Amino acid sequence: MGEHKVTFCTICEATCGLVAEVASNRILQLAPDEHHVVSRGYACAKGLHQHEITHSQDRIKRPLKRIGNGFVPISWQQAFREIGGKLRALMEEHGPHTVASYLGNPISFNFFAPIFAAGFSEGIGTRNFFQTGSQDCNNKFAVAQRMYGFPFLQTFPDVDRTRCLIVVGSNPVVSRMSFIHLPHPAERLSAIERRGGRVVFVDPRRHESSKVFGEHVFIRPDTDVFFYLAFLNVVLSRGAYDEERIGRYMRGFDTLRRVAEPWTPERCASVTGIPAAVLHDLVRSYVEADGAAIFCSTGVNQGSSGTLAFWLQETINAVTGNLDRLGGTLVGRGMIADLPRRLRKLGKTMGTGRSRIGDLPSCVDSLPAGILADEILTGGEGQVRALIVLAGNPLLSIPNGGGKLERALRSLELLVSIDILRNETGNLAHYVLPGLHALERPNLPFVFQSIMGATPVPFFQYTDAVVLPDGEQKDEVEILIELARAAKIPLFRSKAFQKIMESWIDARRLPGIGAKVGFSQERMADFVLRATGTGSVNELRRLPHGILRTPPEGGDFLGRRVVTDDGKVDLAPDDIVELAKGMERRFAWELEHRHDVKLIGRREPLSHNSWMHNTERFARAGRSTNCLYVNPEDARSRGFAEGDVVRVKTDAGAVDAPVRITPDMMAGAAALPHGWGHEAADGLHIARRAPGVNKNLLVRTGPDALEPLSGMAHFNGLLVTLERVSSSE
C-alpha cells in the first residue's frame, strides 16, 4: 500500500479530480477522487491510465542531439548553448520571422506553459507562433471577438438547469464537451430528460452519447451552416425573438434577418438531409422551453464553415433571450476580475499580425497551423528556417497534404522538440529536450476554467506534483527561459522580466537557501493565487479536493461585461456577414455533390489525438489500426465487405484502411479516427505496434484551404472517393 496523493487530470477541460497511489516515486494507480467538489468520483479511462505515460519506458530523460540518423545524449548546457547560438545566428542573418514556435495540445492544459510559449515568440519578435487552436476551436474565438469584443468571452450551456439542449457535432460521453468543464457528462445531460426536458444530438454518426440518452438526428457532414440558417429562419418567421432585449443589448438584428431570410427548412433539407418537419419540431421545442441552448463542438468547428455556423448558433441563443439567463447560455467569470476589458484597453485581443503566406489574420495571437508547411517551403524574406515544437506532434496533428509537412520539417535548419517522448515530429528533430509529465509538476486549472470561467459549477484547485522526474527532465517554462537566455532574447520583449526569471533560476544554487527561494512552479502558482485574491498555495493545500466559487447568476453579462466599443452584442459583424454571402455558391456545390461520400473524423474512448496511443491500456484494446466506418448502403453499392481494405482518396492525398460496416453512420458519410499513423515512431514502442494511418494526410494545406477569418483547417466533411484495394477473404 502506497501513499495517497490528491491531484486532478489535465487531459481535457473536464479536469476531473484524481487520487494517486504512490510508492517509491512511482504511481501505482490512479482512481477518481470521490470528494472532488465537482467531479465527485468521476474520471474517464484516459485520465485513469495517464500514469502509463508518466512511467513509460520511452520517456526521454536527457537532452538528445541528432548525429547522422540517430540520437546521442548531451548535457543541458550543451543543448542550450547550441540551440541558442543557432537561433541567434538565424535571427541575425534572416530576421526574427525566420523562427517559428508550435504549441501542442498536452501542454496547452498547463496553466503557465502557454503563456511563456507566447512570451518566447514575442521576445523573438516573430509573427510565426502556431498552436492547435486552428485545428479545433479558433472559429469560436474569432466569433466571440467580433460579437462580444474579446475572444475569451465564451458562452456555455447551463446544463444543470436547461430544459432543451440541442448538441451539434459533439459526443459528450467520449469528449466531455470542449470549452465547458463537464465531468459526469452522461449523468448531468440525461438529467435534462429526467426533469422533463429534451436533449437532441445532430450528427452524421449515431455516437456513444446518443445511445445512452437523448434523441439523434442525422445530418450530412459539413452542412451544419445550413442547419443553423434554417433554424434561425424558423425562429424569426415564428416571431420567437425578444425584441425588447435585442433593442437594449444588441445591434445588427435587421442585417441578421436578411441573412437568414432565404434559408427555409424546406430548402435546406435538400443538402442537410434533415426533413423540414423535423427542423420545425426542434425549433418548437427550443423556443417553448423555459431555458434552452444550442451547443456545438469540433464536429462543427472543423467543417468548412465553422465560423459562420458558430456565429449563427450564438445569434440564435442571443435573439431568443437565452443568452445570459439561467437555463440558457452563460458567460462565466474568471479568477481575474474584468480581465477582457482590461486587456482590450491594452490592445490585447486577437493580435494584429498577419501571415506572410496568404495574408491570413492572427487568431488569439497565433497564425493558422495549416500554412506552416508553406511558411517553411516558400523562399523569400521571412521564410521559416527554425521551429520550436513544445509538446506537440504537428506531423500527425495538422493538415499534412499528402506528406507536404514532412518534406517541410526535413528541410529546416533547426527543429527542436520539447516533449516527454520522441514522437514522429521528434524523430525529425535536431534536438529533443525532455519536459515534464503533468503529474510531475504543480498545477492550477488551465485557462478555460481559471481565466474564462467556462464551467457551470465554478471551482478552483491547486495540486502539488504527484511524483518527481526520475531523470534530468526540466519544466517547460524553465526550458523556455533558458533558451531565451542562450539566444539573447527577452521573454515578452522585457529585458527586466527576463533578468528576473534568470536570477530566480540561478538563485536555486545559493547555499542553504536556494531550495527555499529559487524558481519553481509552486512559487509561480503562489504568486498568481495571491495576486488574484484566490488564496495561496498553502491555503489550497488544506483544501485538496478543490473549492467552490460563486455560482453563475445569469443577467450579469449583457449590458455589463460585453466589451465591444458600444457595449452591445454585434449580431452582424461586417466580415462575417460578407462571408455569409458565399452561401449561395456553397449551397449549389452541396447540391451537386449530394450523392458523393463525405469523410468525418472520430474521437475514440481510449485514445486522445495522437499522444495517448503509447499506453498499455490502448494496446490491450487489441486494435492494430484505425478503421473506415461506412453505412451498409454505401458498402453494398460499392461491393465492400467487412474487413476489406479500402483506399480513401481526396484531392490532397490517399490512405488505405480496413472497412467496418455500421448503421450508426449516415448514408453518404464515412468516419476515420484521427491521431493514428505511427509506422515511423521508433521512439514509441507501443504505438508503433498499432500504427494505423494518418487521416490528416487527406487534409489540404495552404491558405486557400483554410477558413479565412479564423484560419481553421477543413478536417470534417471531406469529399472522398472509396476504392477497394484488397478483400478480407
Phi, psi and omega per residue, in radians:
M1 nan 2.205 -3.118
G2 -1.727 -3.072 3.073
E3 -1.365 2.510 3.123
H4 -1.803 2.244 -3.126
K5 -2.181 2.313 -3.140
V6 -1.502 2.369 3.128
T7 -2.628 -2.924 3.017
F8 -2.554 2.802 -3.042
C9 -1.486 2.477 3.105
T10 -2.125 0.512 3.109
I11 -1.366 -0.651 -3.102
C12 -2.605 -3.058 -3.059
E13 -1.136 -0.355 -3.092
A14 -1.093 -0.534 3.038
T15 0.822 0.893 -3.051
C16 -1.223 2.508 3.078
G17 -1.221 2.461 -3.132
L18 -2.317 2.724 2.983
V19 -2.161 2.146 -3.121
A20 -1.755 2.323 2.985
E21 -1.658 2.099 -2.980
V22 -2.176 2.365 3.026
A23 -2.530 2.335 3.116
S24 0.935 0.767 3.100
N25 1.051 0.566 3.118
R26 -2.379 2.358 3.125
I27 -1.415 2.041 3.137
L28 -1.400 -0.681 3.067
Q29 -2.862 2.795 3.034
L30 -2.022 2.438 3.121
A31 -2.321 2.690 3.070
P32 -1.095 2.507 3.097
D33 -1.498 1.838 -3.099
E34 -1.161 -0.329 -3.078
H35 -1.789 0.079 3.121
H36 -1.061 2.433 -2.989
V37 -1.137 -0.352 -3.141
V38 -2.109 -0.898 -3.022
S39 -1.284 -0.445 2.946
R40 0.812 0.931 3.046
G41 1.543 0.219 3.104
Y42 -1.838 2.434 2.958
A43 -2.843 2.644 -3.107
C44 -1.620 2.967 -3.104
A45 -1.064 -0.626 3.142
K46 -1.106 -0.845 -3.126
G47 -1.101 -0.606 -3.083
L48 -1.364 -0.152 -3.133
H49 -2.132 0.236 -3.108
Q50 -1.202 -0.364 3.118
H51 -1.165 -0.263 3.030
E52 -1.144 -0.476 3.043
I53 -1.379 -0.733 3.117
T54 -0.902 -0.763 -3.056
H55 -1.868 0.390 -3.132
S56 -1.076 2.482 3.058
Q57 -1.145 -0.223 -3.141
D58 -1.591 0.000 -3.140
R59 -0.970 2.371 3.020
I60 -1.464 2.212 -3.056
K61 -2.019 -0.191 3.069
R62 -2.418 2.696 3.039
P63 -1.018 2.487 -3.138
L64 -2.094 2.514 3.079
K65 -2.170 2.384 3.104
R66 -1.280 2.246 2.990
I67 -2.237 1.888 -3.063
G68 1.171 -2.183 3.141
N69 -1.718 0.141 -3.107
G70 -2.284 -3.066 -3.112
F71 -2.178 2.519 3.051
V72 -2.206 2.521 3.101
P73 -1.232 2.496 3.078
I74 -2.352 2.998 3.112
S75 -1.409 2.808 3.043
W76 -1.098 -0.665 -3.138
Q77 -1.044 -0.772 3.123
Q78 -1.149 -0.731 -3.120
A79 -1.073 -0.857 -3.130
F80 -1.118 -0.728 -3.105
R81 -1.097 -0.811 -3.063
E82 -1.291 -0.748 3.132
I83 -1.173 -0.793 3.123
G84 -1.064 -0.721 3.117
G85 -1.114 -0.712 3.135
K86 -1.178 -0.739 3.097
L87 -1.049 -0.794 -3.138
R88 -1.083 -0.751 -3.128
A89 -1.123 -0.742 3.139
L90 -1.143 -0.719 -3.137
M91 -1.153 -0.698 -3.135
E92 -1.188 -0.590 -3.111
E93 -1.468 -0.671 -2.979
H94 -2.098 -0.070 -3.140
G95 1.664 2.918 -3.014
P96 -1.172 -0.508 -3.065
H97 -1.267 -0.086 3.090
T98 -1.227 -0.282 -3.130
V99 -1.837 2.307 3.096
A100 -2.187 2.733 3.055
S101 -2.259 2.616 3.083
Y102 -2.301 2.190 -3.134
L103 -1.798 2.099 -3.073
G104 -1.544 3.044 -3.060
N105 -1.173 -0.801 -3.047
P106 -1.026 -0.676 -3.094
I107 -1.475 -0.236 3.123
S108 -1.135 -0.394 3.140
F109 -1.559 0.088 2.997
N110 -1.506 2.520 -3.071
F111 -1.202 -0.787 -2.960
F112 -1.622 -0.640 -2.979
A113 -1.016 -0.772 3.114
P114 -1.056 -0.624 3.129
I115 -1.130 -0.802 -3.117
F116 -1.267 -0.531 3.063
A117 -1.101 -0.754 3.082
A118 -1.140 -0.674 3.109
G119 -1.153 -0.556 3.088
F120 -1.134 -0.813 3.108
S121 -1.146 -0.676 3.109
E122 -1.109 -0.676 3.111
G123 -1.114 -0.677 3.082
I124 -1.147 -0.605 -3.060
G125 1.550 0.362 -3.122
T126 -1.634 2.543 3.008
R127 -1.430 -0.235 -2.942
N128 -1.557 1.242 3.015
F129 -1.959 2.137 -3.089
F130 -2.107 2.644 3.057
Q131 -2.657 -3.117 -3.000
T132 -1.329 -0.219 -3.066
G133 -0.991 -0.566 -3.134
S134 -1.341 -0.036 2.972
Q135 -1.633 -0.460 -2.973
D136 -2.444 -0.270 -3.008
C137 -2.669 -0.029 -3.036
N138 -1.093 -0.399 3.094
N139 -1.033 -0.634 3.141
K140 -1.199 -0.668 3.092
F141 -1.163 -0.720 -3.125
A142 -1.109 -0.693 -3.140
V143 -1.223 -0.790 -3.129
A144 -1.074 -0.655 3.092
Q145 -1.022 -0.759 -3.053
R146 -1.384 -0.693 -3.078
M147 -1.416 -0.698 -2.986
Y148 -1.991 -0.183 3.065
G149 1.731 -0.121 -3.126
F150 -2.737 2.405 -3.017
P151 -1.142 -0.487 -3.071
F152 -1.519 0.059 3.042
L153 -1.444 1.326 -3.054
Q154 -1.743 2.300 3.102
T155 -1.443 2.740 3.020
F156 -2.582 2.635 -3.132
P157 -1.260 2.439 3.077
D158 -1.402 1.334 -2.919
V159 -1.094 -0.477 -3.061
D160 -1.452 -0.059 3.116
R161 -2.288 -0.246 -3.047
T162 -1.141 2.698 3.110
R163 -1.920 -0.138 3.078
C164 -2.654 2.138 3.123
L165 -2.244 2.114 3.080
I166 -1.914 2.075 -3.022
V167 -1.945 2.098 -3.081
V168 -2.004 2.149 3.048
G169 1.142 0.650 3.127
S170 -2.521 2.544 -3.109
N171 -2.242 1.387 -2.959
P172 -1.020 -0.580 -3.119
V173 -1.062 -0.567 3.140
V174 -1.691 -0.688 -3.001
S175 -1.796 -0.235 -3.139
R176 1.184 0.191 3.065
M177 1.221 1.839 -3.069
S178 -1.198 2.534 -3.101
F179 1.391 -0.442 -3.081
I180 -1.842 2.319 3.110
H181 -1.355 1.855 -3.008
L182 -2.479 1.249 2.909
P183 -1.171 2.824 -3.068
H184 0.995 0.835 -3.050
P185 -1.092 -0.752 -3.103
A186 -1.130 -0.766 -3.127
E187 -1.107 -0.779 -3.023
R188 -1.342 -0.582 3.130
L189 -1.402 -0.641 3.096
S190 -1.184 -0.399 3.086
A191 -1.095 -0.433 3.090
I192 -1.037 -0.760 3.125
E193 -1.209 -0.671 -3.106
R194 -1.121 -0.467 3.100
R195 -1.664 0.302 3.025
G196 1.618 0.136 3.138
G197 -1.604 -2.933 -3.051
R198 -2.375 2.370 3.045
V199 -2.151 2.238 -3.127
V200 -2.272 2.285 3.060
F201 -1.816 2.219 3.097
V202 -1.929 1.965 -2.979
D203 -2.844 2.606 3.075
P204 -1.239 -0.187 -3.131
R205 -2.209 2.388 3.008
R206 -1.375 1.688 -2.939
H207 -1.633 -3.088 -3.039
E208 -1.022 -0.694 -3.107
S209 -1.115 -0.806 -3.076
S210 -1.227 -0.232 3.060
K211 -1.505 -0.247 -3.105
V212 -1.713 -0.670 -3.108
F213 -2.767 2.937 3.081
G214 1.337 -3.038 3.104
E215 -2.004 2.818 3.141
H216 -2.213 2.407 3.064
V217 -2.219 2.132 3.084
F218 -1.231 2.487 3.004
I219 -2.407 2.423 3.121
R220 -1.108 2.391 -3.084
P221 -0.931 2.439 3.030
D222 1.067 0.540 2.980
T223 -2.037 0.310 -3.089
D224 -1.004 -0.635 -3.103
V225 -1.050 -0.576 3.127
F226 -1.359 -0.534 2.996
F227 -1.058 -0.821 -3.127
Y228 -1.165 -0.699 3.109
L229 -1.066 -0.766 3.129
A230 -1.154 -0.701 3.128
F231 -1.066 -0.844 3.126
L232 -1.108 -0.686 3.119
N233 -0.989 -0.790 -3.120
V234 -1.221 -0.719 3.085
V235 -0.946 -0.817 -3.085
L236 -1.256 -0.689 -3.129
S237 -1.180 -0.493 3.071
R238 -1.407 -0.161 -3.059
G239 1.201 0.457 -3.061
A240 -1.553 0.886 3.127
Y241 -2.284 2.706 -3.059
D242 -1.655 1.624 -3.015
E243 -1.106 -0.690 -3.127
E244 -1.149 -0.759 -3.134
R245 -1.145 -0.715 3.114
I246 -1.075 -0.824 -3.121
G247 -1.093 -0.594 -3.082
R248 -1.400 -0.685 -2.935
Y249 -2.059 -0.056 -2.997
M250 -2.386 2.845 3.022
R251 -2.455 2.788 3.106
G252 1.585 0.236 -3.060
F253 -1.130 -0.717 -3.116
D254 -1.107 -0.688 3.090
T255 -1.134 -0.738 3.100
L256 -1.041 -0.733 3.120
R257 -1.037 -0.733 -3.133
R258 -1.157 -0.637 3.102
V259 -1.068 -0.743 -3.036
A260 -1.414 -0.357 -2.952
E261 -0.960 -0.728 -3.074
P262 -1.320 -0.189 -2.879
W263 -1.818 1.292 3.106
T264 -1.258 2.711 3.106
P265 -1.086 -0.546 3.110
E266 -1.131 -0.712 3.135
R267 -1.227 -0.804 -3.065
C268 -1.205 -0.429 -3.138
A269 -1.011 -0.482 -3.096
S270 -1.191 -0.345 3.103
V271 -1.963 -0.532 -3.134
T272 -1.437 -0.473 -3.038
G273 1.409 0.080 3.107
I274 -1.658 1.997 -3.137
P275 -0.991 2.560 -3.113
A276 -1.017 -0.646 -3.136
A277 -1.114 -0.641 3.111
V278 -1.165 -0.754 3.126
L279 -1.089 -0.763 3.117
H280 -1.065 -0.677 3.138
D281 -1.148 -0.705 3.099
L282 -1.097 -0.773 3.129
V283 -1.107 -0.729 3.131
R284 -1.018 -0.847 3.133
S285 -1.055 -0.711 -3.089
Y286 -1.145 -0.877 -3.026
V287 -1.332 -0.385 -3.140
E288 -1.566 -0.201 -3.110
A289 -1.293 2.570 3.045
D290 -1.477 1.286 -3.043
G291 1.847 1.999 -3.094
A292 -2.525 2.770 3.137
A293 -2.652 2.517 2.908
I294 -1.907 2.377 -3.094
F295 -2.332 2.484 3.052
C296 -2.363 2.823 3.096
S297 -2.468 -2.577 -2.899
T298 -1.053 -0.506 3.112
G299 -1.002 -0.612 3.078
V300 -1.503 -0.789 -3.074
N301 -0.950 -0.675 -3.022
Q302 -1.522 0.107 3.040
G303 -1.383 -3.110 -3.094
S304 -1.369 -0.223 -3.115
S305 -2.276 0.736 -3.083
G306 -1.063 -0.659 3.142
T307 -1.185 -0.791 3.111
L308 -1.090 -0.762 -3.101
A309 -1.095 -0.803 -3.122
F310 -1.176 -0.665 3.072
W311 -1.018 -0.809 -3.135
L312 -1.112 -0.687 3.095
Q313 -1.043 -0.807 -3.130
E314 -1.118 -0.649 3.130
T315 -1.201 -0.641 3.100
I316 -1.081 -0.874 3.122
N317 -1.054 -0.593 -3.088
A318 -1.294 -0.917 -2.989
V319 -1.260 -0.408 3.116
T320 -1.412 -0.027 3.136
G321 1.495 0.173 -3.119
N322 -1.566 -0.292 3.068
L323 -1.275 2.315 3.082
D324 1.164 0.734 3.030
R325 -2.479 2.553 3.074
L326 -1.069 2.345 -3.065
G327 1.557 -0.192 3.097
G328 -1.875 -2.170 3.057
T329 -2.060 2.516 -3.056
L330 -2.162 2.836 2.990
V331 -2.130 2.019 -3.028
G332 -1.301 2.969 3.055
R333 -1.926 2.235 3.125
G334 -1.483 -3.039 -3.067
M335 -1.322 -0.251 3.117
I336 -1.929 1.964 -3.044
A337 -1.049 2.293 3.018
D338 0.986 0.582 -3.117
L339 -1.022 -0.802 -3.135
P340 -0.963 -0.746 -3.125
R341 -1.156 -0.711 -3.141
R342 -1.106 -0.814 -3.103
L343 -1.211 -0.606 3.116
R344 -1.100 -0.682 3.113
K345 -1.108 -0.503 3.118
L346 -1.509 0.004 -3.118
G347 1.396 0.235 -3.125
K348 -1.689 1.611 3.134
T349 -2.238 -1.512 -3.116
M350 -1.851 -0.139 -3.019
G351 1.542 2.629 -3.084
T352 -1.912 -0.032 -3.093
G353 -1.262 2.718 3.053
R354 -2.328 2.689 -3.053
S355 -1.342 2.633 3.027
R356 -1.166 -0.736 3.135
I357 -1.616 2.019 3.067
G358 1.507 -0.150 3.128
D359 0.923 0.773 3.141
L360 -1.513 2.593 -3.077
P361 -1.376 2.669 2.968
S362 -1.221 2.534 3.074
C363 -2.272 2.158 -2.963
V364 0.752 0.870 3.026
D365 1.102 0.442 3.067
S366 -2.425 2.656 3.135
L367 -1.629 2.798 -3.108
P368 -1.150 2.265 3.132
A369 -1.159 -0.331 3.135
G370 -1.191 -0.129 3.060
I371 -1.912 0.084 -3.084
L372 -1.010 -0.797 -3.133
A373 -1.042 -0.728 -3.135
D374 -1.205 -0.636 3.102
E375 -1.119 -0.511 3.117
I376 -1.433 -0.734 -2.987
L377 -1.501 -0.352 -3.081
T378 -1.548 2.086 -3.112
G379 -1.237 3.008 3.113
G380 2.001 3.138 -3.110
E381 -1.090 2.302 3.133
G382 1.519 0.109 3.107
Q383 -1.070 2.337 3.129
V384 -1.276 2.202 3.139
R385 -2.114 -0.231 3.137
A386 -2.385 2.465 -3.121
L387 -2.401 2.222 3.030
I388 -1.822 2.048 -3.134
V389 -1.847 2.062 -3.085
L390 -1.839 1.832 3.085
A391 0.917 0.878 3.129
G392 -2.487 2.940 3.117
N393 -2.436 1.144 -3.051
P394 -0.996 -0.449 -3.137
L395 -1.027 -0.568 3.114
L396 -1.816 -0.270 -2.920
S397 -1.767 -0.394 -3.068
I398 -2.033 2.942 -3.135
P399 -0.919 2.261 -3.038
N400 -1.997 -0.201 3.008
G401 0.840 0.910 3.098
G402 1.219 0.389 3.092
G403 1.806 0.150 -3.109
K404 -1.087 -0.689 -3.121
L405 -1.160 -0.654 3.107
E406 -1.072 -0.739 3.088
R407 -1.061 -0.679 -3.137
A408 -1.160 -0.818 -3.108
L409 -1.100 -0.649 3.130
R410 -1.175 -0.377 -3.090
S411 -1.530 -0.155 -3.067
L412 -1.146 2.579 3.028
E413 -1.380 -0.428 3.099
L414 -2.604 2.145 3.033
L415 -2.252 2.105 -3.124
V416 -2.074 2.221 3.070
S417 -1.919 2.084 3.050
I418 -1.814 1.907 -2.963
D419 -2.805 3.027 3.103
I420 -1.671 -0.357 3.097
L421 -2.271 2.756 3.068
R422 -1.615 1.692 -3.110
N423 -1.546 -2.919 -3.081
E424 -1.087 -0.696 3.070
T425 -1.161 -0.755 3.103
G426 -1.040 -0.542 3.101
N427 -1.051 -0.467 -3.109
L428 -1.656 -0.067 -3.010
A429 -1.331 2.730 2.991
H430 -1.452 -0.527 3.098
Y431 -2.417 2.450 3.017
V432 -2.138 2.087 -3.076
L433 -1.912 2.253 -3.033
P434 -1.429 2.102 3.067
G435 -1.716 -2.926 -3.095
L436 -1.814 2.600 2.918
H437 -1.357 2.718 -3.091
A438 -0.986 -0.568 -3.109
L439 -1.376 -0.025 3.123
E440 -1.808 0.125 -3.141
R441 -2.381 2.738 2.972
P442 -1.132 2.703 -3.107
N443 -2.495 2.564 2.895
L444 -2.058 2.712 3.054
P445 -0.974 2.458 -3.004
F446 -1.379 -3.032 -2.841
V447 -1.019 -0.653 -3.068
F448 -1.101 -0.607 3.090
Q449 -1.580 -0.812 -3.001
S450 -1.317 -0.709 -3.085
I451 -1.698 -0.781 -3.114
M452 -1.473 -0.487 -3.085
G453 1.206 0.562 -3.089
A454 -1.441 1.202 -3.124
T455 -2.604 2.202 3.113
P456 -1.060 -0.505 3.082
V457 -2.082 1.616 -3.070
P458 -1.089 2.416 3.140
F459 -2.642 3.002 3.007
F460 -2.589 2.727 -3.060
Q461 -2.791 2.600 2.967
Y462 -2.195 2.477 3.057
T463 -2.355 2.386 2.987
D464 -1.306 2.918 3.009
A465 -1.030 2.430 3.128
V466 -1.400 -0.740 3.067
V467 -2.357 2.848 3.085
L468 -1.703 2.645 3.093
P469 -1.067 2.518 -3.085
D470 -1.804 0.402 3.089
G471 -2.622 -2.529 -3.103
E472 -1.742 0.326 -3.127
Q473 -1.046 2.578 3.123
K474 -2.179 2.672 3.026
D475 -1.093 2.459 -3.055
E476 -1.092 -0.598 3.099
V477 -1.079 -0.767 3.117
E478 -1.115 -0.684 3.117
I479 -1.051 -0.757 -3.135
L480 -1.146 -0.693 3.106
I481 -1.078 -0.767 -3.105
E482 -1.237 -0.631 3.054
L483 -1.123 -0.695 3.095
A484 -1.103 -0.715 3.102
R485 -1.068 -0.823 -3.080
A486 -1.171 -0.575 -3.133
A487 -1.547 -0.021 3.128
K488 1.050 0.836 3.067
I489 -2.175 2.516 3.130
P490 -1.629 2.171 3.050
L491 -0.954 2.409 3.140
F492 1.019 0.345 -3.112
R493 1.064 0.445 -3.132
S494 -2.055 1.886 3.103
K495 -1.115 -0.604 -3.139
A496 -1.153 -0.789 3.136
F497 -1.109 -0.762 3.132
Q498 -1.048 -0.750 -3.134
K499 -1.132 -0.690 3.112
I500 -1.082 -0.777 -3.114
M501 -1.170 -0.711 3.098
E502 -1.091 -0.764 -3.136
S503 -1.145 -0.624 3.128
W504 -1.126 -0.731 3.075
I505 -1.140 -0.780 -3.122
D506 -1.113 -0.478 -3.106
A507 -1.115 -0.339 3.125
R508 -1.135 -0.328 -3.132
R509 -1.550 -0.039 -3.137
L510 -1.161 2.270 -3.125
P511 -1.040 2.319 3.017
G512 1.435 -0.779 -3.031
I513 -1.951 -0.085 -3.063
G514 -0.974 -0.745 -3.113
A515 -1.180 -0.377 -3.082
K516 -1.613 -0.442 -3.035
V517 -2.097 -0.205 -3.059
G518 -1.286 3.018 -3.098
F519 -1.032 2.395 2.974
S520 -2.825 2.705 3.079
Q521 -1.152 -0.533 3.098
E522 -1.044 -0.774 -3.122
R523 -1.248 -0.596 3.047
M524 -1.113 -0.756 3.120
A525 -1.071 -0.719 -3.141
D526 -1.090 -0.703 3.112
F527 -1.081 -0.793 -3.125
V528 -1.113 -0.776 -3.122
L529 -1.070 -0.778 -3.133
R530 -1.198 -0.722 -3.091
A531 -1.147 -0.519 -3.115
T532 -1.689 0.046 3.133
G533 1.236 0.381 -3.114
T534 -1.508 -0.253 -3.108
G535 2.286 -2.456 3.087
S536 -2.609 2.917 3.106
V537 -1.012 -0.800 -3.109
N538 -1.121 -0.659 3.108
E539 -1.134 -0.742 -3.130
L540 -1.304 -0.455 3.030
R541 -1.054 -0.586 -3.132
R542 -1.313 -0.161 3.092
L543 -2.209 1.160 -2.942
P544 -1.150 -0.353 -3.102
H545 -1.567 0.127 3.101
G546 1.720 2.901 3.096
I547 -2.207 2.479 3.071
L548 -1.441 2.451 3.071
R549 -1.828 3.125 -3.090
T550 -1.046 2.186 -3.121
P551 -1.208 2.731 3.134
P552 -1.149 2.542 -3.091
E553 -1.884 -0.413 -2.973
G554 1.294 2.733 3.117
G555 1.240 0.275 -3.113
D556 -2.079 0.211 -3.126
F557 -1.918 -0.997 -3.131
L558 -1.106 2.290 3.130
G559 1.345 -0.052 -3.080
R560 -2.283 -0.758 -3.062
R561 -2.097 0.044 2.990
V562 -1.251 2.276 -2.992
V563 -2.048 0.479 2.947
T564 -1.149 2.978 -3.061
D565 -1.002 -0.654 -3.120
D566 -1.810 0.089 3.107
G567 1.340 0.151 -3.141
K568 -1.911 2.631 3.051
V569 -1.201 2.242 3.111
D570 -1.585 1.817 -3.141
L571 -1.322 -0.246 -3.048
A572 -2.483 1.161 3.075
P573 -1.004 2.405 -2.995
D574 -0.970 -0.841 -3.036
D575 -1.276 -0.471 3.067
I576 -1.273 -0.729 3.085
V577 -1.070 -0.690 3.091
E578 -1.088 -0.726 3.107
L579 -1.086 -0.632 -3.115
A580 -1.152 -0.350 3.122
K581 -1.134 -0.335 3.123
G582 -1.424 0.037 -3.067
M583 -1.225 -0.496 3.087
E584 -1.118 -0.761 3.102
R585 -1.133 -0.723 3.121
R586 -1.134 -0.694 3.121
F587 -1.065 -0.750 3.116
A588 -1.099 -0.674 3.102
W589 -1.123 -0.736 3.131
E590 -1.101 -0.724 3.096
L591 -1.075 -0.720 -3.125
E592 -1.104 -0.595 -3.041
H593 -1.909 0.349 -3.021
R594 -1.167 -0.276 3.129
H595 -1.759 0.007 3.120
D596 -1.538 2.813 -3.134
V597 -1.503 2.418 3.051
K598 -2.047 2.523 -3.067
L599 -1.846 2.360 3.015
I600 -2.090 2.951 3.024
G601 -1.579 -3.110 3.117
R602 -2.772 2.226 3.056
R603 -1.541 2.369 -3.080
E604 -1.824 2.570 -3.033
P605 -1.046 -0.548 -3.038
L606 -1.794 0.048 3.120
S607 -2.266 2.857 -3.136
H608 -2.466 1.820 -3.054
N609 0.925 -2.333 -3.122
S610 -1.737 -0.208 -2.877
W611 -1.700 0.001 3.065
M612 -1.851 0.196 -3.095
H613 -1.391 -0.304 -3.040
N614 -1.664 0.877 3.110
T615 -2.239 2.632 3.116
E616 -1.116 -0.600 3.105
R617 -1.015 -0.745 3.115
F618 -1.163 -0.730 -3.123
A619 -1.135 -0.630 -3.117
R620 -1.171 -0.263 3.091
A621 -1.189 -0.225 3.028
G622 1.404 0.218 -3.130
R623 -1.627 2.404 3.072
S624 -1.918 -0.138 -3.105
T625 -2.803 2.843 2.924
N626 -1.436 2.736 -3.052
C627 -2.134 2.735 3.077
L628 -1.646 2.062 -3.115
Y629 -1.671 2.201 -3.112
V630 -2.334 2.741 3.087
N631 -1.297 2.558 3.121
P632 -0.948 -0.651 3.135
E633 -1.093 -0.763 3.120
D634 -1.178 -0.626 3.104
A635 -1.145 -0.799 -3.133
R636 -1.082 -0.770 -3.070
S637 -1.157 -0.358 -3.126
R638 -1.924 0.021 3.108
G639 1.278 0.474 -3.138
F640 -1.511 2.460 2.988
A641 -2.009 2.763 3.118
E642 -0.937 2.218 3.103
G643 1.606 -0.203 3.051
D644 -0.997 2.526 3.045
V645 -1.565 2.204 -3.035
V646 -2.097 2.416 3.037
R647 -1.532 2.146 3.111
V648 -1.800 2.112 -2.997
K649 -2.253 2.356 2.985
T650 -2.134 -3.072 3.094
D651 -1.318 -0.025 3.137
A652 -1.853 -0.464 -3.065
G653 3.098 -3.032 -3.116
A654 -2.582 2.546 3.039
V655 -2.431 2.749 3.125
D656 -1.959 2.330 -3.129
A657 -2.582 2.608 3.083
P658 -1.261 2.607 -3.080
V659 -1.565 2.437 2.915
R660 -2.148 2.189 -3.054
I661 -1.748 2.199 -3.051
T662 -2.631 2.387 3.054
P663 -1.248 -0.088 3.087
D664 -1.204 -0.349 3.082
M665 -1.555 2.442 3.013
M666 -1.183 2.507 3.038
A667 -1.030 2.356 -3.097
G668 1.538 0.043 3.116
A669 -2.197 2.438 3.056
A670 -2.262 2.696 -3.118
A671 -2.278 2.384 3.081
L672 -2.303 1.984 -3.129
P673 -1.023 2.526 -3.114
H674 -1.693 3.006 3.069
G675 1.635 -0.075 -3.135
W676 -1.631 3.114 3.124
G677 1.964 0.788 -2.971
H678 -1.742 0.375 -3.048
E679 -1.089 -0.449 -3.126
A680 -1.744 0.178 -3.003
A681 -1.532 1.258 -3.129
D682 -1.303 -0.065 3.019
G683 -1.653 0.039 -3.130
L684 -2.252 1.534 -2.928
H685 -1.197 -0.484 3.104
I686 -1.411 -0.863 -3.119
A687 -1.044 -0.590 -3.106
R688 -1.173 -0.425 3.105
R689 -1.262 -0.328 3.137
A690 -2.297 1.223 -2.942
P691 -1.197 -0.797 -3.062
G692 1.136 -2.904 -3.127
V693 -2.186 2.595 -3.087
N694 -1.516 1.857 3.134
K695 -1.008 -0.531 -3.040
N696 -1.265 -0.154 2.976
L697 -1.124 -0.337 -3.128
L698 -1.525 -0.093 -3.015
V699 -1.736 2.282 -3.102
R700 -1.217 2.536 3.017
T701 -1.890 2.991 3.072
G702 1.729 2.787 -3.018
P703 -1.084 -0.580 -3.116
D704 -1.243 -0.258 -3.115
A705 -1.624 -0.045 -2.989
L706 -1.897 2.651 3.052
E707 -1.170 2.230 -2.862
P708 -1.251 -0.445 -3.086
L709 -1.585 -0.566 -3.101
S710 -1.930 -0.237 -3.084
G711 1.281 0.258 -3.125
M712 -1.181 2.395 3.048
A713 -1.403 2.736 -3.097
H714 -1.699 1.651 -3.136
F715 -1.732 -0.506 -3.047
N716 -1.912 2.393 -3.136
G717 1.494 0.529 3.116
L718 -1.271 2.319 3.063
L719 -1.288 2.143 -3.047
V720 -2.250 2.714 2.884
T721 -1.926 2.521 -3.099
L722 -2.107 2.240 -3.101
E723 -2.423 2.256 -3.137
R724 -1.210 2.290 3.120
V725 -1.720 -0.733 3.114
S726 -2.639 2.718 -3.098
S727 -1.606 2.644 3.088
S728 -1.331 -0.253 -3.095
E729 -1.401 nan nan
